[in-house]
Structures are given as C-alpha cells and as structure tokens.
C-alpha cells in the first residue's frame, strides 16, 4: 500500500501540497484527476522518490519512497507523459535494458501486449508514430511485473481504437496485488476503468472515494430539465446532465466530467456529503 501522511511540498515560494493525506490500496485502478498545474505529476514523482516532501512521509509497503531503495524500486514503475526514446533502438531492446532491475518481467506478457496493441517489438522507434511509441511504453510498463504502476496521461497521442485496446490490457493486468494510478485530464478515456477517484486542487484533496460511495451520495440525472438545486448542471442534446444530492438512495451511473465539475463548483458541500 502507498501511504501519504501530512505531506507538504512546494517549489521555492510556490506551495503545491499542504498537509495532504492519501492512501492507494492494492487491487484498484485509481483515477488521479485535477486541473492543469495542481500537482498530479508531482505527486507521482514523490511516490517514486524523484521528488522529496518538504514535510510529511510517503511510504510504499513500508519503504520510505524518498530513499529509493532497490527493493522498493523493483516493485514500482512510473511512465511519464513524455519519454525521450533512443531513435535507433526498438521496444524489445528498450525493455531488455530494464529487465535486470525488474526480476518479475514476463517476456511472453510483453509480446502478447505488443501484439494486442498492434506494434512490432523489433521496429525502430524512429519509424513509429508518437502513438505507436506510447503503446510500446505502456506494454513495457505493464509487463515488468511490478505491483505498482503509475501512468501519467497514458491516452495522450492514442487514437480511439488504441484507447479501447489500452482499457482492455489494463483490465487484464489487474489483480488483487496490483495498484495502478492513472493521472489524466482525459477522463472519458478511462471513465469505466478507474475506481476509486481522487480529485486534487491546489493544496487540497477535494475527493477521495470509490464509485460506490460517490453514487450513494450523489445522483447523476441524464436528460432532465436544469435543476436549481443541482451541484452541477450542463445542457446536453436531449436535456441536462444534473448532479444532485442522492436523497432517495437511487442508483445512477457516474459521469466523471460532471462529477469533476460538481466537485470544483461545490468542494465544501461534496466533502460534507462524502464524510457523512
């Protein structure tokens, strides 16, 4: 488990996190959401030990992340949004260079994922599109055998069929011992995949809840009239998307974009609802 306790972090005179507390448990694909600049990528780097907290602690299975001990590093992989790749190399060579650091790497899994993502493992990176390079890196990240996989904007550069392929291989990769954290602003790409959902804002965690808990507290109404009592309302073809307080225990399907906007517009009220 990843545990973040009383985390403070900032760049020079610019605070990013103030007394943040979070935990990421096994067996889940977390969605890490927030507006640009709130620190989503920074948080992933802190978890990997690439950035150090000003105060507070961040641990992974008892290891202090900032110490970057080999026994911790072999069990976590962080895939940034952009990676500078050696143009003359290939995905197979790239992953071969990582294998000594990741003892649970599965070559068969890597090749299967490359096939499912429709990328040739022996093709040079310079001969690939950005999307093909991205899919190669995702296959690499998911085949190293780590229990923790951190993906920063994994759907950037992917076309619609590739996004569906990504969702498929992420679902297959999950088990009770795995924690995947997806940082993204393209929430529709992973809407049916992420659970729990974490929403960050400057210096605060606005939401940290499972989909089950969210739908027990909030009701997502599709196609109705605009409601003045709604936490968020958006006009769509055929009616409005309303996010309402779920006073009657009705079931509904989460719309993550609407949820995100409801949280940003009513942070205090949503926090109160989630803490009831």
Secondary structure, 3 states (H helix, E strand, C coil): CEEEEEEEEEECCEEEEEEEEEEECCCEEEEEEECCCCCHHHHHHHHHCCCCCCEEEEEECCEEHHHCCHHHHCCEEEECCCCCCCCCCEHHHHHHHHHCCCCCCCHHHHHHHHHHCCCCCCCEHHHCCHHHHHHHHHHHHHHCCCCEEEEECCCCCCCHHHHHHHHHHHHHHCCCCCEEEEECCCHHHHCCCCECEEEEECCEEEEEECHHHHHHHEEEEEEECCCCCCCEEEEECCEEEEEEECCCCCCCCCCHHHHHHHHHHCHHHHHHHHCC
